[in-house]
Amino acid sequence: MNNNKTALITGATSGIGFVVAEHLVSKGYNVIILGRSRQKLDTLSQHLTSINSNVKLDKVLCDLSSLDSIKKACESIKETYTSIDIMVLNAGLWNFQFIETVDKIEETLQVNLLAPIVMFNELKVIIPKNQESKVIFTSSGLHQGIINFSDIEFRQKFSGFKAYRQSKLGLLMLTQWLSKQSINTGISFYSVHPGMVNTQLGRSAGWLSRTIFKLFGKSKEKGAQTHIHLIDSNCSDLESGSYYANSKVTKTTSYSYDMKTAEILWNTLEEYVRNN
Ligand SMILES: NC(=O)c1ccc[n+]([C@@H]2O[C@H](COP(=O)([O-])OP(=O)(O)OC[C@H]3O[C@@H](n4cnc5c(N)ncnc54)[C@H](OP(=O)(O)O)[C@@H]3O)[C@@H](O)[C@H]2O)c1
């Protein structure tokens, strides 16, 4: 293998992640692309090779709605790689009805929040502790509200909006929490709001929401700019633990800074893993 740095990305088969993956290969990173469709991974890999044929691309099948699939994917990555310099944990969905995964967990909670945390946890042993490694989570400006600990899967009364918002709030809280836990480990953590972007995210929404995204959403190229800023900047010029929008550190709700709640959330997610 060449001596290039290695990046891992989820959710690159469409939307914002697609542009971020293009950027990573254009910058000379070897890229591990994770996706749930073999065909989409093949098409993406061919496209990325056409941008830069001098990087190594690895396609790893991984369905984030299955803890078993995540664990198998991470095992195979650890067998092949000794280091991952940048992780872009970007995949996400927005459901408009209650869907349970194979693990019997509400899908938004599992794919948007549990999956990226499990993936980081499984792979952290191969993240170099060198002050340059970055873990980037795709959060959202829709992060208001609270973590609904009494019914974190919204089983009693499902709201796709609340489930989505909670998953993104959880991600930005755990970004801060991980950063505080990891002081002096040499790994930096960032969460990102890409803005309102015209992508496939609202695919299961009604026609009205889809039309709003189409009419008012920015292009995926513009939506990827904050991720690109974080990838291209030195960690010393960034603020680990912070939430970035428009390529700047941005304030979030006062609730989101409560690290006791973040710790309870971390423990809750750990319990899901233990029970599966
Ligand atoms: N668009 C916006 O306005 C907006 C705003 C704020 C935050 N975000 C966040 O940005 C991120 C990227 O979304 P996007 O807007 O680019 O939407 P998108 O075009 O729908 O892309 C979502 C990506 O996630 C992948 N994914 C979904 N479920 C998966 C699963 N079970 N296993 C593996 N991969 C899965 C999709 O794979 P497939 O191709 O296989 O479906 C796709 O690559 C998401 O986290 C989203 O919440 C978006």
The ligand as an SDF file (V2000), in Angstrom:
LIG
                    3D

 48 52  0  0  0  0  0  0  0  0999 V2000
  -29.9130   17.0540    3.8410 N   0  0  0  0  0  0  0  0  0  0  0  0
  -29.9990   17.8930    4.8710 C   0  0  0  0  0  0  0  0  0  0  0  0
  -30.6400   18.9620    4.7830 O   0  0  0  0  0  0  0  0  0  0  0  0
  -29.3010   17.5720    6.1630 C   0  0  0  0  0  0  0  0  0  0  0  0
  -29.3050   18.5450    7.1820 C   0  0  0  0  0  0  0  0  0  0  0  0
  -28.6590   18.2490    8.3860 C   0  0  0  0  0  0  0  0  0  0  0  0
  -28.0270   17.0340    8.5530 C   0  0  0  0  0  0  0  0  0  0  0  0
  -28.0410   16.1080    7.5390 N   0  0  0  0  0  0  0  0  0  0  0  0
  -27.3590   14.8260    7.7760 C   0  0  0  0  0  0  0  0  0  0  0  0
  -26.4100   14.6080    6.7520 O   0  0  0  0  0  0  0  0  0  0  0  0
  -26.1230   13.2050    6.6640 C   0  0  0  0  0  0  0  0  0  0  0  0
  -26.1090   12.7860    5.2000 C   0  0  0  0  0  0  0  0  0  0  0  0
  -27.4350   12.8810    4.7100 O   0  0  0  0  0  0  0  0  0  0  0  0
  -27.8040   13.3940    3.2670 P   0  0  0  0  0  0  0  0  0  0  0  0
  -28.5950   14.6470    3.4430 O   0  0  0  0  0  0  0  0  0  0  0  0
  -26.6120   13.4170    2.3870 O   0  0  0  0  0  0  0  0  0  0  0  0
  -28.8640   12.2730    2.8460 O   0  0  0  0  0  0  0  0  0  0  0  0
  -28.8200   11.0550    1.8200 P   0  0  0  0  0  0  0  0  0  0  0  0
  -28.5690   11.5530    0.4320 O   0  0  0  0  0  0  0  0  0  0  0  0
  -30.0910   10.3240    2.0790 O   0  0  0  0  0  0  0  0  0  0  0  0
  -27.5830   10.1710    2.2930 O   0  0  0  0  0  0  0  0  0  0  0  0
  -27.6910    9.3290    3.4020 C   0  0  0  0  0  0  0  0  0  0  0  0
  -26.5840    8.3040    3.3540 C   0  0  0  0  0  0  0  0  0  0  0  0
  -26.7030    7.4570    4.5190 O   0  0  0  0  0  0  0  0  0  0  0  0
  -26.7060    6.1000    4.0850 C   0  0  0  0  0  0  0  0  0  0  0  0
  -27.4730    5.2240    4.9680 N   0  0  0  0  0  0  0  0  0  0  0  0
  -28.7410    5.3880    5.4220 C   0  0  0  0  0  0  0  0  0  0  0  0
  -29.1160    4.3150    6.1380 N   0  0  0  0  0  0  0  0  0  0  0  0
  -28.0670    3.4430    6.1520 C   0  0  0  0  0  0  0  0  0  0  0  0
  -27.8450    2.1550    6.7000 C   0  0  0  0  0  0  0  0  0  0  0  0
  -28.7970    1.5030    7.3800 N   0  0  0  0  0  0  0  0  0  0  0  0
  -26.6420    1.5630    6.5060 N   0  0  0  0  0  0  0  0  0  0  0  0
  -25.6880    2.1860    5.7960 C   0  0  0  0  0  0  0  0  0  0  0  0
  -25.8380    3.4060    5.2280 N   0  0  0  0  0  0  0  0  0  0  0  0
  -27.0180    4.0250    5.3970 C   0  0  0  0  0  0  0  0  0  0  0  0
  -27.3440    6.1420    2.6920 C   0  0  0  0  0  0  0  0  0  0  0  0
  -27.0550    4.9450    2.0030 O   0  0  0  0  0  0  0  0  0  0  0  0
  -27.9550    4.4210    0.7690 P   0  0  0  0  0  0  0  0  0  0  0  0
  -27.4240    5.1200   -0.4380 O   0  0  0  0  0  0  0  0  0  0  0  0
  -27.7100    2.9490    0.7580 O   0  0  0  0  0  0  0  0  0  0  0  0
  -29.3790    4.7940    1.0630 O   0  0  0  0  0  0  0  0  0  0  0  0
  -26.6790    7.3810    2.1180 C   0  0  0  0  0  0  0  0  0  0  0  0
  -25.3860    7.0840    1.6720 O   0  0  0  0  0  0  0  0  0  0  0  0
  -27.1910   12.5120    7.4940 C   0  0  0  0  0  0  0  0  0  0  0  0
  -26.6370   12.1340    8.7430 O   0  0  0  0  0  0  0  0  0  0  0  0
  -28.2360   13.5900    7.6970 C   0  0  0  0  0  0  0  0  0  0  0  0
  -28.9970   13.3910    8.8750 O   0  0  0  0  0  0  0  0  0  0  0  0
  -28.6490   16.3610    6.3550 C   0  0  0  0  0  0  0  0  0  0  0  0
  1  2  1  0
  2  3  2  0
  2  4  1  0
  4  5  1  0
  4 48  2  0
  5  6  2  0
  6  7  1  0
  7  8  2  0
  8  9  1  0
  8 48  1  0
  9 10  1  0
  9 46  1  0
 10 11  1  0
 11 12  1  0
 11 44  1  0
 12 13  1  0
 13 14  1  0
 14 15  2  0
 14 16  1  0
 14 17  1  0
 17 18  1  0
 18 19  2  0
 18 20  1  0
 18 21  1  0
 21 22  1  0
 22 23  1  0
 23 24  1  0
 23 42  1  0
 24 25  1  0
 25 26  1  0
 25 36  1  0
 26 27  1  0
 26 35  1  0
 27 28  2  0
 28 29  1  0
 29 30  1  0
 29 35  2  0
 30 31  1  0
 30 32  2  0
 32 33  1  0
 33 34  2  0
 34 35  1  0
 36 37  1  0
 36 42  1  0
 37 38  1  0
 38 39  2  0
 38 40  1  0
 38 41  1  0
 42 43  1  0
 44 45  1  0
 44 46  1  0
 46 47  1  0
M  CHG  2   8   1  16  -1
M  END
$$$$
